[in-house]
């Protein structure tokens, strides 16, 4: 599945790296932010850094979004069927000292520890990134649990933040924090 998505150019590795083999993800992300801060200092320009943090990132992905992503990216039918079968039997119950609920069918969440989980998250999240691009927003770096955008634009970060927040909300993905940090270097 990973090879299929990468070979067909469905995952934008200029933006999305976490969870994609061969890309260092968070380490590279931190280095990239640091490089941009140093460049802004040298060139004495404004730097806007915006973080969007996902609440319970893997646990918040709706199964319908996974299905949509597999359709959108033209995954082979055998892969779609295998993933659909896996999620069709994903159930959970809760136990307290003196009470246990019945088994509940889960409609949201990707199981951590499963080998296919990272690429399913990446594929589903790519839909959010595509939505942001379609709304005319510059796409940023993706972490395993959120997004970051860095630029020198004069627009306040709050204006930009509406696009991925709306797309995330449309897909029932919650953002824990909307952190907007404007770093001004006027040396």
C-alpha positions as CSV (number, residue, x, y, z in Angstrom):
1,X,0.0,0.0,0.0
2,X,2.8,2.4,0.9
3,X,4.7,1.7,-2.4
4,X,1.5,2.1,-4.4
5,X,0.7,5.5,-2.9
6,X,4.3,6.7,-3.3
7,X,4.9,5.3,-6.8
8,X,1.7,6.9,-8.0
9,X,2.5,10.3,-6.5
10,X,-0.5,10.3,-4.2
11,X,1.4,11.3,-1.1
12,X,3.1,14.7,-1.3
13,X,6.4,14.0,0.4
14,X,7.4,17.6,0.2
15,X,4.8,18.2,2.8
16,X,4.0,14.9,4.5
17,X,6.9,12.9,5.8
18,X,5.9,11.4,9.2
19,X,4.9,7.8,8.7
20,X,6.4,7.5,5.3
21,X,9.4,5.2,5.1
22,X,12.7,6.9,4.0
23,X,11.7,10.3,5.4
24,X,12.9,11.3,8.9
25,X,9.7,13.1,9.9
26,X,9.9,14.9,13.2
27,X,13.7,15.3,13.2
28,X,13.7,16.8,9.8
29,X,10.7,18.9,10.7
30,X,12.5,20.5,13.7
31,X,15.6,21.2,11.6
32,X,13.5,22.8,8.9
33,X,11.8,25.1,11.4
34,X,15.2,26.0,12.9
35,X,16.6,26.7,9.5
36,X,13.7,29.0,8.7
37,X,14.1,30.9,12.0
38,X,17.8,31.4,11.3
39,X,17.0,32.6,7.7
40,X,14.5,35.1,9.1
41,X,17.0,36.4,11.5
42,X,19.7,36.8,8.8
43,X,17.3,38.5,6.4
44,X,15.4,40.5,9.0
45,X,12.0,39.3,7.8
46,X,8.9,38.3,9.6
47,X,8.3,34.7,10.1
48,X,4.9,33.1,10.8
49,X,4.8,29.7,12.4
50,X,1.5,28.0,12.8
51,X,0.9,24.6,14.5
52,X,-2.3,22.6,14.3
53,X,-2.3,19.8,16.9
54,X,-4.7,16.9,16.4
55,X,-6.6,15.5,19.3
56,X,-5.8,11.8,19.6
57,X,-4.5,11.7,16.1
58,X,-4.7,8.0,15.2
59,X,-7.8,7.5,17.4
60,X,-9.7,10.3,15.7
61,X,-9.6,9.2,12.1
62,X,-13.1,8.2,11.0
63,X,-13.2,4.8,9.1
64,X,-15.3,6.6,6.4
65,X,-12.4,8.9,5.8
66,X,-10.1,5.9,5.3
67,X,-12.6,4.3,2.9
68,X,-12.9,7.6,1.0
69,X,-9.1,8.0,0.8
70,X,-8.7,4.5,-0.6
71,X,-11.3,5.2,-3.2
72,X,-9.8,8.7,-4.0
73,X,-6.4,7.2,-4.5
74,X,-7.7,4.3,-6.6
75,X,-6.4,1.6,-4.3
76,X,-6.7,-1.9,-5.8
77,X,-10.0,-3.6,-4.9
78,X,-8.2,-6.4,-3.0
79,X,-6.5,-3.9,-0.7
80,X,-9.8,-1.9,-0.1
81,X,-11.6,-5.1,0.7
82,X,-8.9,-6.3,3.1
83,X,-8.9,-3.0,5.0
84,X,-12.7,-2.8,5.0
85,X,-12.9,-6.3,6.4
86,X,-10.3,-5.4,9.1
87,X,-12.3,-2.4,10.2
88,X,-15.7,-4.1,10.0
89,X,-14.8,-6.3,13.0
90,X,-13.1,-3.6,15.1
91,X,-15.1,-3.7,18.4
92,X,-14.5,-2.6,21.9
93,X,-16.2,-3.0,25.3
94,X,-15.6,-1.2,28.6
95,X,-15.4,-2.9,32.0
96,X,-15.7,-1.3,35.4
97,X,-15.6,-3.1,38.8
98,X,-19.2,-4.3,38.6
99,X,-20.3,-3.6,35.0
100,X,-19.2,-4.4,31.5
101,X,-20.8,-2.9,28.4
102,X,-21.7,-4.8,25.4
103,X,-19.4,-4.9,22.4
104,X,-19.5,-1.7,20.4
105,X,-18.7,-1.4,16.7
106,X,-16.0,1.3,16.3
107,X,-16.4,3.8,13.5
108,X,-13.4,5.9,14.4
109,X,-9.8,5.2,15.1
110,X,-6.8,3.5,13.6
111,X,-5.2,0.8,15.9
112,X,-1.7,1.8,17.1
113,X,0.9,-0.9,16.6
114,X,-0.7,-2.4,13.5
115,X,1.8,-2.4,10.5
116,X,-0.7,-0.8,8.2
117,X,-1.7,2.0,10.6
118,X,0.9,4.7,9.7
119,X,0.1,4.6,5.9
120,X,-3.6,4.5,6.6
121,X,-3.2,7.7,8.7
122,X,-1.0,9.3,6.0
123,X,-3.5,8.5,3.2
124,X,-6.4,9.8,5.3
125,X,-4.5,12.9,6.3
126,X,-3.5,13.6,2.7
127,X,-7.2,14.2,2.0
128,X,-7.1,17.0,4.6
129,X,-4.0,18.5,2.9
130,X,-5.6,18.3,-0.5
131,X,-8.7,20.1,0.9
132,X,-6.4,22.9,2.3
133,X,-4.8,23.2,-1.2
134,X,-8.1,23.4,-2.9
135,X,-9.1,26.2,-0.6
136,X,-6.0,28.1,-1.9
137,X,-3.9,27.6,1.2
138,X,-0.2,26.9,1.2
139,X,0.4,23.4,2.6
140,X,3.0,23.0,5.3
141,X,4.8,20.2,7.0
142,X,2.9,17.3,8.5
143,X,3.9,15.7,11.8
144,X,2.5,12.4,13.0
145,X,-0.1,14.3,15.0
146,X,-0.5,17.7,13.4
147,X,0.5,20.3,10.8
148,X,2.9,23.3,10.7
149,X,3.0,26.1,8.2
150,X,5.9,28.5,7.9
151,X,6.0,31.6,5.7
152,X,6.9,35.2,5.5
153,X,3.4,36.4,4.5
154,X,1.9,39.5,6.1
155,X,-1.5,37.8,6.7
156,X,-2.2,36.8,10.2
157,X,-2.0,33.1,10.9
158,X,-5.5,33.0,12.2
159,X,-6.9,33.7,8.7
160,X,-4.9,30.8,7.2
161,X,-5.9,28.5,10.0
162,X,-9.5,28.3,8.9
163,X,-8.9,26.0,5.9
164,X,-7.4,22.9,7.5
165,X,-9.5,23.4,10.6
166,X,-12.7,23.4,8.5
167,X,-11.6,20.4,6.5
168,X,-10.6,18.5,9.7
169,X,-14.0,19.4,11.2
170,X,-15.8,18.2,8.0
171,X,-14.1,14.8,8.5
172,X,-14.8,14.7,12.2
173,X,-11.2,15.1,13.3
174,X,-10.7,17.3,16.4
175,X,-7.8,19.7,16.8
176,X,-6.6,19.9,20.4
177,X,-5.0,23.3,20.0
178,X,-4.7,26.0,17.5
179,X,-1.4,27.5,18.2
180,X,-0.4,30.6,16.2
181,X,3.0,32.0,16.9
182,X,4.3,34.9,14.9
183,X,8.0,35.4,15.3
184,X,9.2,38.8,14.3
185,X,12.9,39.4,13.8
186,X,13.6,43.1,13.2
187,X,17.3,43.3,13.9
